[in-house]
Amino acid sequence: MKLLKISSRQMDRRLRSRKLGIKKRIYGCTKPGTLLKHHIPIKTDHWDVDTPGFTEVDTVSHSGNNADGAFAYSVNQTDILTGWVETRAVLGKAEKGVNQALEEMEIDFPFKILGIDSDNGSEFINYSLWIRCEQQKIQFTRGRPYKKDDNAHIEQKNWTHVRKLMGWNRYDSWEAVDLMNDLYKNELRLFMNLFMPSAKLLKKERVGSRLIRRYDEPKTPLDRVIASKKGDPARVARLKALRIIVDPFELSRIIDCKMKRIFEKANYRQSPKSSGEVREIQKKQPAKLSYAEKDIMKDISRIFGIKALVS
């Protein structure tokens, strides 16, 4: 009876600390790194660079609907000026595996890496990456906690280069990781960086109540590297020759074939929260509830992590 009489404002006030903790816990799969935060500056200004090499980096989880145990992550890195993207798959996101993936991707970029901007996850905020950036004179910055817009470039590439292909399936085996890397290192990077053009936003103009966006001419990442005239000459020449030889339609066919093999390795086991215990809770609920009672029950189910307590 006390629960039915309490106001929504009083519920919010009493459960504020618990809501905040749950919100931080379910916000993606990023675990905050507590080390070195006072050494790594937060980047709050807009990217305004005329040299390739300043990059944003992030991880994309492949846990499906069950985040228990070890599963695959895609480490994604994109250049701000050219839009060049390199990706690697790792099993789990321990700092050793993620840093090794970053080192491999650095070799495949057709220019020298000058800067890395990441979120506050422990896979990036660690001594291994920080020391390597210090030794190689790489600018290392981070975004604000829980502000995805600070890393908007890589968030866009997470969707176009990873999520649209891999979907939301769960991959938790070394066979799946090896197949994903076979695709990322070969056909996919060539198809996306040599043949897929994109337009970059030049400026925004406000005319009355309208916001008009001005874009440049669509270009592929390789064309932007060539236009910058600051890429590695040997790598750029090799990529230009490769673009003449390679057939993009054949690349697309091979990508489809490899994706089918990757999908066969997906693990579709369900999360424990969506099993029979939830159905038992649904059976025990009253047949008819008032609208006020339904709202209260929905708040309780959301706060304490019980799915579909009331429909």
C-alpha positions as CSV (number, residue, x, y, z in Angstrom):
1,M,0.0,0.0,0.0
2,K,2.9,2.4,0.7
3,L,4.3,1.6,-2.7
4,L,1.0,2.5,-4.4
5,K,0.7,5.7,-2.5
6,I,4.2,7.1,-3.0
7,S,4.6,9.8,-5.7
8,S,6.7,9.4,-8.7
9,R,8.9,12.3,-7.6
10,Q,9.6,10.7,-4.3
11,M,10.5,7.4,-6.0
12,D,13.0,9.2,-8.2
13,R,14.5,11.0,-5.2
14,R,14.9,7.8,-3.2
15,L,16.2,5.7,-6.1
16,R,18.5,8.3,-7.7
17,S,21.8,6.8,-6.6
18,R,20.7,3.3,-7.6
19,K,19.5,4.5,-11.0
20,L,22.8,6.3,-11.6
21,G,24.7,3.1,-10.8
22,I,22.6,1.0,-13.1
23,K,22.8,3.5,-15.9
24,K,26.6,3.5,-15.8
25,R,26.7,-0.3,-15.6
26,I,24.5,-1.0,-18.6
27,Y,25.9,1.8,-20.8
28,G,27.5,-0.4,-23.5
29,C,30.3,-2.6,-22.5
30,T,32.9,0.0,-21.8
31,K,34.5,-0.3,-18.3
32,P,36.1,2.9,-17.1
33,G,39.8,3.0,-16.8
34,T,41.0,4.6,-13.6
35,L,44.7,4.7,-14.4
36,L,46.5,7.7,-15.9
37,K,43.5,9.9,-16.3
38,H,45.4,12.8,-14.9
39,H,48.1,12.3,-17.5
40,I,45.8,11.9,-20.6
41,P,44.2,15.2,-21.5
42,I,40.5,15.5,-22.5
43,K,40.0,16.7,-26.1
44,T,37.0,19.1,-26.2
45,D,37.7,21.1,-29.3
46,H,36.7,20.2,-32.9
47,W,39.0,18.4,-35.2
48,D,40.6,20.9,-37.6
49,V,43.6,19.1,-39.2
50,D,45.2,19.3,-42.6
51,T,47.5,16.4,-42.1
52,P,46.6,12.7,-42.1
53,G,47.5,10.6,-39.0
54,F,45.2,12.0,-36.3
55,T,42.8,9.1,-35.5
56,E,39.9,8.1,-33.3
57,V,39.7,4.6,-31.9
58,D,37.0,2.5,-30.3
59,T,35.8,-1.1,-29.7
60,V,32.6,-2.7,-30.9
61,S,31.3,-5.6,-28.8
62,H,30.0,-8.8,-30.4
63,S,28.3,-10.3,-27.3
64,G,24.8,-10.7,-28.8
65,N,22.2,-10.5,-26.0
66,N,24.4,-12.1,-23.5
67,A,27.5,-10.2,-22.1
68,D,28.7,-13.1,-19.9
69,G,32.1,-14.6,-20.4
70,A,34.6,-13.8,-23.1
71,F,33.5,-12.7,-26.6
72,A,34.9,-10.9,-29.6
73,Y,35.5,-7.2,-30.0
74,S,36.3,-5.3,-33.1
75,V,39.0,-2.7,-32.6
76,N,38.2,0.1,-35.0
77,Q,40.4,3.1,-35.9
78,T,39.7,5.9,-38.4
79,D,41.7,8.8,-39.7
80,I,40.0,12.2,-39.3
81,L,41.2,13.9,-42.5
82,T,41.0,11.0,-45.0
83,G,38.4,8.7,-43.5
84,W,40.8,5.7,-43.8
85,V,39.7,2.8,-41.5
86,E,41.5,-0.2,-40.2
87,T,39.9,-2.9,-38.1
88,R,41.0,-5.9,-36.1
89,A,39.1,-8.5,-34.1
90,V,40.2,-9.6,-30.6
91,L,38.8,-12.2,-28.2
92,G,38.1,-10.2,-25.0
93,K,39.5,-6.7,-24.7
94,A,42.5,-7.1,-22.5
95,E,45.0,-4.3,-23.0
96,K,47.6,-6.7,-24.4
97,G,45.4,-7.9,-27.2
98,V,44.0,-4.4,-28.0
99,N,47.5,-2.8,-28.1
100,Q,48.7,-5.5,-30.3
101,A,45.8,-4.9,-32.7
102,L,46.7,-1.1,-32.7
103,E,50.3,-1.9,-33.6
104,E,49.2,-4.1,-36.5
105,M,46.8,-1.5,-37.8
106,E,49.5,1.2,-37.6
107,I,51.6,-0.7,-40.1
108,D,48.7,-0.9,-42.6
109,F,47.9,2.8,-42.6
110,P,49.5,4.6,-45.6
111,F,50.8,7.4,-43.4
112,K,52.4,7.8,-39.9
113,I,50.1,7.8,-36.9
114,L,50.4,11.2,-35.2
115,G,47.5,11.1,-32.7
116,I,45.1,8.7,-31.0
117,D,41.8,9.8,-29.4
118,S,39.8,7.2,-27.4
119,D,37.0,6.9,-24.9
120,N,37.7,6.2,-21.2
121,G,37.6,2.4,-21.5
122,S,40.3,0.4,-19.6
123,E,41.4,-1.2,-22.9
124,F,42.8,2.2,-24.0
125,I,43.5,4.0,-20.7
126,N,46.5,1.9,-19.6
127,Y,50.2,2.1,-19.2
128,S,51.0,0.0,-22.2
129,L,49.4,2.3,-24.7
130,W,50.4,5.4,-22.9
131,I,54.1,4.4,-22.8
132,R,54.1,3.5,-26.5
133,C,52.5,6.8,-27.4
134,E,55.1,8.6,-25.3
135,Q,58.0,6.7,-27.0
136,Q,56.7,7.2,-30.5
137,K,55.7,10.9,-30.0
138,I,52.0,10.1,-30.6
139,Q,49.5,12.6,-29.2
140,F,47.2,10.6,-26.9
141,T,43.9,12.2,-25.8
142,R,40.5,11.0,-24.6
143,G,36.9,12.1,-24.7
144,R,34.6,13.0,-21.8
145,P,33.0,10.1,-19.9
146,Y,29.6,9.0,-21.3
147,K,29.8,11.6,-24.2
148,K,29.7,9.6,-27.4
149,D,29.6,12.8,-29.5
150,D,33.2,13.5,-28.5
151,N,34.2,10.5,-30.7
152,A,31.6,11.0,-33.5
153,H,33.9,10.0,-36.4
154,I,34.7,6.6,-35.0
155,E,31.1,6.0,-33.9
156,Q,30.0,6.5,-37.5
157,K,32.6,4.0,-38.7
158,N,31.5,1.5,-36.0
159,W,28.2,1.4,-37.8
160,T,29.2,1.5,-41.5
161,H,32.3,-0.7,-41.2
162,V,31.5,-3.2,-38.4
163,R,27.9,-3.3,-37.2
164,K,26.2,-3.3,-40.6
165,L,28.3,-6.3,-41.6
166,M,28.6,-8.3,-38.4
167,G,25.2,-7.5,-37.0
168,W,24.4,-8.1,-33.3
169,N,25.4,-11.8,-33.2
170,R,27.6,-13.3,-30.5
171,Y,31.1,-14.5,-31.5
172,D,33.0,-16.1,-28.7
173,S,35.5,-18.5,-30.4
174,W,39.0,-18.2,-31.8
175,E,37.6,-19.6,-35.1
176,A,35.2,-16.7,-35.5
177,V,37.9,-14.2,-34.5
178,D,40.3,-15.6,-37.1
179,L,37.6,-15.5,-39.8
180,M,36.8,-11.9,-38.9
181,N,40.5,-10.8,-39.1
182,D,40.8,-12.6,-42.4
183,L,38.1,-10.3,-43.7
184,Y,39.2,-7.2,-42.0
185,K,42.9,-7.4,-43.1
186,N,42.2,-8.2,-46.8
187,E,39.0,-7.7,-48.9
188,L,37.1,-5.4,-46.5
189,R,39.9,-2.8,-46.0
190,L,40.5,-2.7,-49.8
191,F,36.8,-2.4,-50.7
192,M,36.1,0.4,-48.1
193,N,39.4,2.4,-48.5
194,L,40.0,2.1,-52.2
195,F,36.5,2.1,-53.7
196,M,33.9,3.5,-51.3
197,P,33.6,7.3,-51.6
198,S,32.2,9.6,-48.8
199,A,31.5,13.3,-48.5
200,K,33.0,15.4,-45.7
201,L,31.1,18.2,-44.0
202,L,32.8,21.5,-44.8
203,K,30.7,24.0,-42.9
204,K,27.2,24.8,-41.5
205,E,25.2,27.9,-42.4
206,R,22.1,29.1,-40.6
207,V,19.5,30.8,-42.8
208,G,16.6,31.9,-40.6
209,S,15.4,28.8,-38.9
210,R,17.1,26.4,-41.3
211,L,20.5,24.9,-40.8
212,I,22.2,24.3,-44.2
213,R,25.2,21.9,-44.4
214,R,27.8,22.2,-47.1
215,Y,29.7,19.1,-48.2
216,D,32.7,18.6,-50.4
217,E,32.9,16.3,-53.5
218,P,32.7,12.6,-52.6
219,K,36.1,11.0,-52.6
220,T,37.5,7.6,-51.5
221,P,39.9,7.5,-48.5
222,L,42.8,6.7,-50.9
223,D,42.0,9.8,-53.1
224,R,42.1,11.9,-49.9
225,V,45.4,10.5,-49.0
226,I,46.8,11.3,-52.4
227,A,45.3,14.8,-52.3
228,S,47.0,15.5,-48.9
229,K,50.4,14.7,-50.4
230,K,51.6,13.6,-47.0
231,G,51.2,9.8,-47.3
232,D,54.1,7.3,-47.5
233,P,55.1,7.4,-51.2
234,A,55.8,3.7,-51.4
235,R,52.6,2.6,-49.8
236,V,50.5,5.1,-51.8
237,A,52.0,3.9,-55.1
238,R,51.4,0.3,-54.2
239,L,47.7,1.0,-53.3
240,K,47.2,3.0,-56.5
241,A,48.5,0.0,-58.6
242,L,46.4,-2.3,-56.5
243,R,43.2,-0.3,-57.2
244,I,43.8,-0.7,-61.0
245,I,44.2,-4.4,-60.8
246,V,41.5,-5.3,-58.3
247,D,37.8,-5.8,-59.4
248,P,35.5,-4.2,-56.7
249,F,32.6,-6.6,-57.8
250,E,34.8,-9.6,-57.2
251,L,35.8,-8.1,-53.8
252,S,32.1,-7.8,-52.9
253,R,31.5,-11.4,-53.9
254,I,34.3,-12.6,-51.7
255,I,33.1,-10.5,-48.8
256,D,29.7,-12.1,-49.0
257,C,31.2,-15.6,-49.0
258,K,33.4,-14.9,-46.0
259,M,30.5,-13.3,-44.1
260,K,28.5,-16.5,-44.6
261,R,31.3,-18.5,-43.0
262,I,31.5,-16.0,-40.1
263,F,27.7,-16.2,-39.5
264,E,28.1,-20.0,-39.2
265,K,30.3,-19.4,-36.1
266,A,27.8,-17.2,-34.3
267,N,26.7,-18.4,-30.9
268,Y,22.9,-17.8,-30.4
269,R,22.6,-18.8,-26.7
270,Q,20.2,-16.6,-24.8
271,S,20.9,-14.4,-21.8
272,P,19.8,-15.8,-18.5
273,K,17.6,-12.8,-17.9
274,S,15.4,-13.8,-20.9
275,S,14.9,-17.4,-19.7
276,G,12.0,-19.1,-18.0
277,E,12.3,-17.2,-14.7
278,V,10.9,-14.1,-16.3
279,R,7.9,-16.1,-17.7
280,E,7.2,-17.4,-14.2
281,I,7.1,-13.8,-12.9
282,Q,4.7,-12.9,-15.7
283,K,2.4,-15.7,-14.7
284,K,2.2,-14.6,-11.1
285,Q,1.2,-10.9,-11.9
286,P,-2.4,-9.8,-11.4
287,A,-4.8,-10.2,-14.2
288,K,-5.8,-6.5,-14.3
289,L,-3.9,-3.5,-13.1
290,S,-4.7,0.2,-13.1
291,Y,-2.7,2.5,-15.2
292,A,-1.0,4.0,-12.1
293,E,-0.1,0.5,-10.9
294,K,1.3,-0.5,-14.3
295,D,3.5,2.6,-14.4
296,I,4.9,1.8,-10.9
297,M,5.6,-1.8,-11.9
298,K,7.4,-0.8,-15.1
299,D,9.6,1.6,-13.0
300,I,10.4,-1.3,-10.6
301,S,11.2,-3.7,-13.5
302,R,13.4,-1.1,-15.2
303,I,15.3,-0.2,-12.0
304,F,15.9,-3.8,-10.8
305,G,16.7,-5.3,-14.2
306,I,13.6,-7.5,-14.6
307,K,12.5,-7.7,-18.2
308,A,8.8,-7.4,-19.2
309,L,7.4,-7.6,-15.7
310,V,4.2,-6.1,-16.9
311,S,3.0,-5.6,-20.5
